[in-house]
Amino acid sequence: MPRIGLRHFKTHASEVLRDVGENKTRYVITSRNKPLGIIVPYSSREETDPGSKEEACEAFFAAGENVREAWESPLTAVEILHEIRR
């Protein structure tokens, strides 16, 4: 992964970002030879993926709560499972 200094990035940001977008190149941005961050190509998957197990569990339980709140059947989920298993 190429490293570029912060000053170089400031003056050539549009070129660097074009390279990231078109060629999927990743860059490490440095300041005084110490890494500050990484520029990576955009991925919609990364935008929606949870970053940790805790976030994944939180999203899972939030989705379950949304289903519970939207539930319109007179039967409970347990009653429906009983009906399916007969």
C-alpha positions in Angstrom: 0.0 0.0 0.0 1.6 3.3 -1.0 2.3 5.9 1.6 1.9 9.6 0.9 2.6 12.5 3.2 -0.2 14.8 4.4 1.2 17.8 2.5 1.3 15.8 -0.7 -2.2 14.6 -0.2 -3.4 18.2 0.4 -2.0 19.4 -2.8 -2.9 16.3 -4.9 -6.1 15.2 -3.3 -8.2 15.1 -6.4 -5.5 12.9 -8.2 -5.2 10.6 -5.2 -9.0 10.2 -4.9 -9.4 9.6 -8.6 -6.8 6.8 -8.3 -8.6 5.4 -5.4 -11.9 5.4 -7.2 -10.8 4.2 -10.6 -8.0 1.8 -9.7 -9.1 0.8 -6.2 -5.7 1.9 -4.9 -5.4 2.2 -1.1 -3.2 4.8 0.5 -1.6 5.3 3.9 -1.6 9.0 4.8 1.4 10.0 6.9 2.6 13.0 8.9 6.3 13.1 9.6 6.5 9.5 8.5 3.9 8.4 11.1 0.7 6.8 9.7 -2.4 8.9 10.3 -5.0 7.0 8.4 -5.9 4.9 5.4 -7.8 5.9 2.3 -9.7 3.0 0.8 -12.1 2.6 -2.1 -15.8 3.0 -1.2 -17.7 -0.2 -0.7 -21.4 -0.2 0.1 -20.9 -3.5 1.9 -18.6 -1.9 4.4 -21.1 0.9 4.9 -23.8 -1.6 6.0 -21.6 -4.3 7.7 -21.3 -4.0 11.5 -17.8 -3.2 12.7 -17.9 -5.6 15.7 -19.8 -8.5 17.3 -21.5 -6.1 19.6 -22.8 -3.9 16.8 -24.0 -7.0 14.9 -25.9 -8.2 18.0 -27.3 -4.8 18.6 -28.5 -4.6 14.9 -30.0 -8.1 15.2 -32.0 -7.3 18.3 -33.1 -4.0 16.9 -34.4 -5.8 13.8 -36.3 -8.2 16.1 -37.8 -5.3 18.0 -38.9 -3.8 14.7 -40.6 -7.0 13.8 -42.3 -7.3 17.2 -43.6 -3.7 16.9 -45.0 -4.3 13.4 -46.6 -7.7 14.3 -50.2 -7.7 13.2 -51.3 -11.3 13.6 -53.7 -12.2 16.4 -51.4 -15.2 17.1 -48.1 -15.1 18.8 -44.9 -16.4 17.2 -45.0 -19.4 19.5 -48.6 -20.2 18.4 -47.7 -19.9 14.7 -44.8 -22.3 15.2 -47.1 -24.8 16.9 -49.4 -24.5 13.9 -46.6 -25.1 11.5 -45.3 -28.2 13.4 -48.6 -30.0 13.4 
